[in-house]
Amino acid sequence: MTASAGFRRPRVLTRFLVAVPLLAVGALAGLPPAHAAVAGDVRINEVVTTGGVNDSIELYNKGTATVDVSGWVLKDNDKDHAYKIASGTTLAPGAYRTFDVSGEFGLGSDDVGRLYLADGTTQVDGFSWSEHSDPSWSRCPDGTGAFKQAATVTLGGPNDCGTGGGDGGSTTPAAWPGSSSVATADGSNVFGQDLSGLYQEGGVLWGAQNSGRLWRLVRDGSGGWKPDTVGGWSSGKTLRLPGGSGTPDSEGVTLTGAGSAAGAFVASERDGGASGTSRLSVLKYDVSGSGSSLTAAKEWNLTSDLPSTGSNLGLEGITWIPDTALTAAGFKDAATGAAYDPARYSSHSGGVFFVGVEGTGMIYGYVLADSGSYTRIASFSSGMSGVMELQWEPQASRLWAVCDDGCDGRHHTLKIDTTGVFTTAGVFDRPSGMPDYNNEGFSLAGADECVAGTKPVYWADDSNDGGHALRRGTITC
């Protein structure tokens, strides 16, 4: 997101009594017992009525059997308002599915959310509230608990119930695990505003700029980075959508285990030529040529699979985690409910791409098939109200999720816990010597740069404060 875009900071509330469950006693009594039991496992789990996300209702299956919810109906307090769930929609055990109801009706500050079977009269679940979500009405624990005002929108994944981190981690912020000081890492006004995602590949630092530009940076001899002067990279390269049209709002960049020789993968939230419309995509670029522009060789458009957000609040961060790391940690595939098995999927990159959403703080994992298809296999909260950057640190087997000045420059680390899902392992404040810049990019050096127990890290400042967009610091290793 550009520096001028607004960012709404949610209030952390803990009231549980404003939202009142409305499950009609005996509403399913007329159904065969087995059918009634399975249908009753589907619960309204989260509702969003305001903020950067369209009015949405999330359903969750707390049971042990897959439920076909084709034709089921969502309503508010007006019996004539109805959202019909599309045919072929199912909910696997433990699965979440979000429905954007804003096209049919609005959810008000004093309203009701109700779920009905396909007949439109047999109520399965419901609850009411007397003020807008701020930003989320969430059931805690998922599927069974009472509703509360949660501090984070988690549509499509586990609710933010304030339970703390995994691996013994804590959600209480700790001091930055490295030097408290930072230094500039670029020349004066080299990039201007909008430098966003970063990814270090040895002696090259890749940078994605919101204005549809990709940079290949090399070391400047003083601990910083400068544009590569060969191969047409001196001023960065213009990015285009497949077919050569459009200007992707490039927010994040990552590589697979094969490095840049296998292409650079860019996360984009919209086409700059249609800035009012979300286009949540991962784009693949061949970066081996010498021309001044790059046309996407492939696009995985994830828009229809993700909850609606504001067009400038979409995909911000992207990283790639190898299959071997996921399987070694016992990662759970949310699409199957079982341990992740790469062999279940057709030819792909040898890993899973994880993308972060600015407007919700959610992280989603996708297997992106070489054919252009995709499968979502993970949905979880970063623990923050927004995600600006994601980085996998293989040496520590942890995922970094980074926020900007909207979250006071907070950094979260997440690890795969004993249940196979990513949970918070650590929460860190920004280095005390770094002002609260609008940092939208973050990258860590590899283990080969670890000297005397520390290694470099870099941030990209979208606002180019003081004429500099890149800064460097250190972290323990």
C-alpha positions in Angstrom: 0.0 0.0 0.0 1.3 3.4 -0.8 2.2 5.8 2.0 -0.8 8.0 1.4 -3.3 5.2 1.8 -5.3 5.0 5.1 -4.8 2.3 7.7 -7.5 1.9 10.4 -6.2 0.7 13.7 -8.7 -1.7 15.3 -9.6 -1.3 19.0 -9.0 -4.3 21.2 -12.2 -5.1 22.9 -13.0 -8.1 25.2 -16.8 -7.9 25.6 -18.6 -11.2 25.3 -22.2 -10.2 26.1 -23.1 -7.9 23.3 -23.3 -10.7 20.7 -26.2 -13.0 21.6 -26.4 -16.6 20.2 -29.7 -17.2 18.4 -29.6 -20.9 17.7 -33.3 -21.9 17.6 -33.9 -24.7 20.0 -35.4 -27.7 18.2 -35.1 -26.0 14.8 -33.5 -29.2 13.4 -35.8 -31.5 15.2 -37.8 -32.3 12.0 -34.8 -33.7 10.2 -33.6 -37.3 10.4 -31.3 -37.6 13.5 -28.1 -38.2 11.6 -28.8 -35.3 9.2 -29.7 -33.0 12.0 -26.5 -33.8 13.9 -24.3 -33.2 10.8 -26.1 -30.0 9.9 -25.8 -28.7 13.4 -22.0 -29.0 13.2 -22.0 -26.0 10.8 -21.7 -22.8 12.8 -21.5 -19.1 12.1 -18.0 -18.5 13.3 -17.1 -14.9 12.4 -18.9 -11.8 11.2 -17.3 -8.6 9.8 -19.6 -5.5 9.4 -17.2 -2.6 8.9 -13.6 -1.7 8.0 -11.6 -2.6 4.9 -13.4 -5.9 4.3 -16.8 -6.2 2.7 -19.7 -7.4 5.0 -18.9 -11.1 5.4 -20.1 -14.1 7.3 -17.8 -17.1 8.0 -19.0 -20.6 8.5 -17.0 -23.3 10.3 -17.6 -27.1 10.5 -16.9 -28.3 14.0 -17.8 -31.8 13.3 -16.1 -34.9 11.9 -18.0 -35.3 8.6 -18.0 -33.2 5.5 -21.2 -31.2 5.1 -22.7 -30.2 1.8 -24.0 -26.6 2.3 -25.2 -26.1 -1.3 -28.3 -23.9 -1.4 -28.1 -23.0 2.2 -29.2 -19.4 3.0 -27.7 -16.6 5.0 -30.0 -13.8 6.2 -29.8 -10.7 8.4 -32.7 -9.3 10.4 -34.9 -8.8 7.3 -36.5 -12.0 6.2 -36.6 -10.7 2.6 -32.8 -10.4 2.5 -31.1 -13.7 1.5 -27.7 -14.9 0.3 -27.9 -18.3 -1.3 -24.8 -20.4 -1.1 -23.6 -21.7 -4.5 -24.2 -25.3 -5.6 -21.3 -27.6 -5.0 -20.1 -25.9 -1.8 -19.0 -28.2 1.0 -17.3 -27.8 4.3 -14.8 -30.4 5.4 -14.2 -31.2 9.1 -12.4 -28.2 10.7 -12.8 -26.1 7.5 -13.7 -22.4 7.3 -15.5 -20.7 4.4 -16.3 -17.0 4.1 -19.2 -15.5 2.2 -19.3 -11.9 1.1 -22.9 -11.0 1.5 -22.6 -7.3 0.7 -24.0 -7.9 -2.8 -27.3 -9.0 -1.3 -27.6 -7.1 2.0 -25.7 -5.0 4.5 -24.8 -5.9 8.0 -25.7 -3.0 10.3 -24.5 -1.9 13.8 -27.6 -3.5 15.4 -28.3 -6.6 13.4 -28.6 -10.4 13.2 -26.8 -13.0 11.2 -28.7 -16.2 10.5 -28.0 -19.5 8.7 -30.8 -21.7 7.2 -31.0 -24.9 5.3 -31.8 -24.8 1.6 -35.5 -24.6 2.4 -34.9 -21.1 3.8 -37.0 -21.8 6.9 -35.1 -24.3 9.0 -32.6 -22.3 11.1 -29.2 -23.9 11.8 -27.5 -21.1 13.7 -27.5 -17.4 14.3 -26.5 -14.5 16.6 -27.2 -10.8 17.1 -25.1 -7.8 18.0 -25.7 -4.2 19.0 -22.7 -2.5 17.6 -20.4 -2.9 14.5 -17.5 -5.3 14.5 -14.3 -3.6 15.5 -13.0 -5.2 13.4 -14.4 -8.7 13.9 -17.1 -10.6 15.8 -15.4 -13.9 16.5 -16.5 -17.1 18.2 -14.0 -18.2 20.7 -13.1 -21.0 20.7 -13.9 -21.7 17.0 -17.3 -23.3 16.5 -18.2 -23.8 20.1 -17.5 -20.6 22.2 -19.2 -17.3 22.7 -18.7 -14.4 20.4 -16.4 -11.5 21.3 -15.0 -8.4 19.7 -11.6 -9.7 18.3 -8.7 -7.4 17.4 -8.0 -9.1 14.1 -10.1 -10.2 11.1 -9.3 -13.9 10.5 -11.8 -14.8 7.8 -11.0 -18.1 6.3 -8.9 -19.3 9.2 -8.8 -19.8 13.0 -10.2 -16.9 15.1 -7.9 -14.6 17.0 -8.9 -15.6 20.5 -5.8 -14.2 22.3 -4.4 -17.6 23.2 -0.8 -16.8 22.7 1.9 -18.3 20.6 3.2 -21.8 19.8 6.4 -23.5 20.7 6.2 -21.9 24.1 6.1 -18.4 22.5 4.4 -15.4 23.9 2.4 -12.6 22.2 4.0 -10.0 24.6 6.4 -8.0 22.5 10.1 -8.5 23.2 13.0 -6.2 22.3 14.4 -6.6 18.8 16.8 -9.6 18.8 19.7 -7.8 17.4 21.3 -4.4 17.4 19.1 -1.5 18.4 20.6 0.7 15.7 20.0 0.8 11.9 21.7 2.6 9.0 20.7 3.6 5.5 21.5 1.0 2.9 20.9 2.9 -0.4 22.0 6.1 -2.0 19.9 9.3 -1.7 16.6 9.2 -3.6 17.5 6.2 -5.7 14.0 4.7 -5.5 11.6 7.4 -4.4 8.4 6.2 -2.8 6.6 2.8 -3.0 9.5 0.4 -2.6 7.9 -2.6 -1.0 8.8 -6.3 -0.9 12.3 -7.6 -0.6 14.1 -10.9 -1.1 17.8 -11.6 -0.8 19.4 -14.2 -3.1 23.1 -14.2 -2.0 24.8 -11.2 -3.5 21.5 -9.9 -5.1 18.6 -8.2 -3.4 15.3 -8.2 -5.3 12.9 -5.4 -4.7 9.2 -5.0 -5.7 7.9 -1.5 -6.2 4.2 -0.7 -6.0 4.3 1.2 -9.3 4.8 -2.0 -11.2 8.6 -2.2 -11.1 11.1 -4.9 -10.2 14.6 -4.1 -9.1 17.7 -6.2 -9.1 20.2 -4.8 -6.6 23.8 -5.6 -6.0 26.2 -4.8 -3.2 27.6 -1.2 -3.1 30.7 -2.1 -1.2 29.6 -0.3 2.0 27.1 -2.7 3.4 24.3 -1.4 1.3 22.7 -2.0 -2.2 22.6 -0.3 -5.5 20.8 -1.0 -8.8 22.5 -3.5 -11.1 23.9 -1.6 -14.1 23.9 -4.6 -16.5 21.1 -6.5 -18.2 18.8 -3.5 -18.4 18.3 -3.2 -14.6 19.7 0.3 -14.0 16.3 1.8 -13.4 14.4 -1.4 -12.5 12.2 -3.2 -15.0 8.6 -2.4 -15.7 6.2 -5.3 -15.0 3.2 -6.2 -17.1 0.4 -8.6 -16.7 0.2 -11.7 -19.0 -0.2 -10.6 -22.6 1.8 -7.4 -22.0 -1.0 -5.2 -20.7 -1.7 -3.6 -17.4 0.5 -2.5 -14.5 0.5 -4.9 -11.5 0.6 -3.2 -8.1 3.6 -5.3 -7.2 3.9 -5.5 -3.4 6.0 -8.6 -2.7 8.6 -10.8 -4.4 10.1 -14.2 -3.6 12.0 -17.0 -5.3 11.8 -20.8 -5.1 14.6 -23.2 -4.1 15.8 -23.1 -7.7 16.6 -19.3 -7.4 16.0 -16.6 -9.9 16.9 -18.9 -12.8 13.4 -20.5 -12.3 11.7 -17.1 -12.3 10.7 -14.4 -9.8 7.3 -14.6 -8.2 5.5 -11.3 -7.4 2.4 -10.7 -5.3 0.1 -8.1 -6.7 -3.2 -6.7 -5.2 -4.6 -4.9 -8.3 -3.9 -3.6 -11.8 -2.8 0.0 -11.6 -5.0 0.7 -14.6 -8.1 -0.4 -12.7 -7.0 0.7 -9.2 -10.5 0.4 -7.7 -10.8 -3.3 -8.3 -9.0 -6.1 -6.4 -6.9 -8.5 -8.5 -5.2 -10.7 -5.9 -2.5 -12.5 -8.0 0.8 -14.2 -7.9 2.7 -13.5 -11.1 5.7 -15.4 -12.4 8.4 -13.5 -14.4 11.4 -14.7 -16.4 14.2 -12.3 -15.2 17.0 -13.6 -17.5 16.5 -11.2 -20.4 18.0 -7.8 -21.0 14.9 -5.8 -22.0 13.5 -2.9 -20.0 10.2 -4.6 -19.2 9.0 -8.0 -18.1 5.7 -9.7 -19.1 4.3 -12.3 -16.7 4.7 -15.8 -18.0 2.0 -17.0 -15.7 -0.7 -15.7 -13.3 -2.4 -17.4 -10.5 -5.4 -15.1 -9.8 -6.6 -15.9 -6.3 -9.3 -13.2 -6.1 -12.3 -15.5 -6.1 -10.7 -17.8 -3.4 -10.0 -15.1 -0.9 -12.3 -12.9 1.3 -13.0 -9.5 -0.3 -10.8 -6.6 0.8 -10.4 -3.0 -0.2 -8.5 -2.8 -3.5 -5.5 -1.3 -1.8 -5.6 -3.7 1.2 -4.9 -7.0 -0.6 -1.8 -9.1 -1.1 1.3 -7.5 0.4 3.7 -10.2 1.3 4.8 -13.5 -0.3 7.3 -16.2 0.5 8.0 -19.8 -0.5 8.6 -22.7 1.9 10.0 -26.0 0.5 7.9 -29.1 0.7 10.7 -30.8 2.6 10.6 -28.3 5.4 6.8 -28.6 5.7 6.7 -32.4 5.7 9.6 -32.6 8.2 7.6 -30.4 10.6 4.4 -32.4 10.2 2.5 -29.6 8.5 -1.2 -30.2 8.2 -3.0 -29.7 4.9 -6.2 -27.8 5.5 -7.6 -29.0 2.2 -7.5 -32.7 3.3 -7.3 -32.4 7.1 -4.3 -34.8 7.0 -0.6 -34.3 7.0 0.7 -32.4 3.9 1.6 -34.8 1.1 3.3 -33.1 -1.9 2.7 -36.2 -4.0 -1.1 -35.5 -3.8 -0.6 -32.5 -6.0 0.5 -32.3 -9.7 3.8 -30.8 -10.8 4.5 -27.6 -8.8 7.5 -25.6 -7.5 8.6 -28.1 -4.9 7.1 -26.0 -2.2 4.2 -23.9 -1.0 3.7 -20.2 -1.5 2.4 -18.2 1.5 0.7 -14.8 0.9 -0.2 -12.1 3.5 -3.2 -9.8 3.3 -2.7 -6.2 4.4 -6.3 -5.5 5.3 -6.9 -8.5 7.5 -3.6 -9.8 8.8 -4.4 -13.2 7.4 -1.8 -15.6 5.8 -2.8 -18.2 3.2 -0.8 -21.1 1.9 -1.2 -22.2 -1.8 0.2 -25.0 -3.9 0.6 -23.3 -7.3 0.6 -25.9 -10.0 2.8 -25.4 -13.0 -0.4 -25.8 -15.1 -1.8 -22.5 -13.6 -4.3 -24.1 -11.2 -4.0 -23.7 -7.4 -5.1 -25.3 -4.1 -5.3 -23.4 -0.8 -3.9 -25.6 1.9 -3.6 -23.2 4.8 -5.3 -20.2 6.4 -4.1 -18.6 9.6 -3.8 -15.3 11.3 -0.5 -13.4 11.6 -1.6 -12.1 15.0 -1.5 -8.6 13.6 -4.1 -6.3 12.0 -2.1 -6.2 8.8 0.7 -8.1 7.0 3.1 -6.1 4.8 5.9 -8.7 4.4 6.5 -12.4 4.7 9.9 -14.1 4.9 10.7 -17.8 5.5 14.0 -18.2 7.5 15.1 -21.7 6.8 18.0 -21.8 9.3 15.5 -21.2 12.1 12.5 -22.9 10.5 10.3 -19.9 11.2 8.0 -17.6 9.2 8.4 -13.9 9.7 5.3 -11.7 9.3 6.0 -8.0 9.4 3.7 -4.9 9.8 4.4 -1.3 9.0 3.7 1.9 11.0 0.1 0.9 11.3 1.3 -1.7 13.9 4.2 0.3 15.2 6.7 -1.8 13.1 5.9 -5.0 14.9 7.4 -8.3 13.7 5.9 -11.8 14.5 7.6 -15.2 14.0 5.4 -18.3 13.5 6.4 -21.9 13.7 4.6 -25.2 12.9 3.3 -26.6 16.3 2.6 -30.1 17.3 -0.9 -30.0 15.7 0.7 -29.2 12.3 -0.4 -25.6 12.0 1.5 -22.3 12.1 1.2 -20.5 15.5 3.0 -17.5 17.0 6.4 -18.3 18.4 7.6 -14.7 19.1 6.7 -11.1 18.9 9.3 -8.4 18.5 9.3 -4.6 18.5 11.2 -2.9 15.8 14.8 -1.9 16.7 14.6 0.9 19.2 17.0 3.1 17.1 14.7 2.9 14.1 11.8 5.4 13.8 8.3 4.1 13.1 8.9 4.1 9.3 6.3 2.9 6.8 8.3 -0.3 6.3 6.6 -2.7 3.8 9.6 -4.8 3.0 11.9 -7.0 5.1 14.6 -9.5 4.2 17.1 -11.6 6.2 20.6 -12.6 5.0 21.4 -16.3 4.8 23.3 -18.4 7.3 26.5 -17.9 5.3 26.6 -14.2 6.4 26.4 -15.1 10.1 29.4 -13.6 11.8 30.0 -13.6 15.6 26.4 -14.6 16.2 24.7 -11.9 14.1 23.7 -11.5 10.4 22.3 -8.6 8.4 18.6 -7.8 7.9 17.1 -5.1 5.6 13.9 -3.1 5.5 12.2 -1.2 2.6 10.5 2.1 3.6 7.5 2.7 1.3 7.6 6.5 2.2 11.3 7.0 1.4 11.8 8.9 4.6 14.7 11.2 4.5 15.4 10.3 0.9 16.2 6.7 1.7 14.1 3.6 1.0 16.5 0.9 2.3 17.9 0.4 5.8 20.0 -2.3 7.4 20.3 -3.8 10.8 21.3 -7.0 12.5 19.7 -10.0 14.1 21.1 -12.9 16.1 21.6 -16.1 14.2 
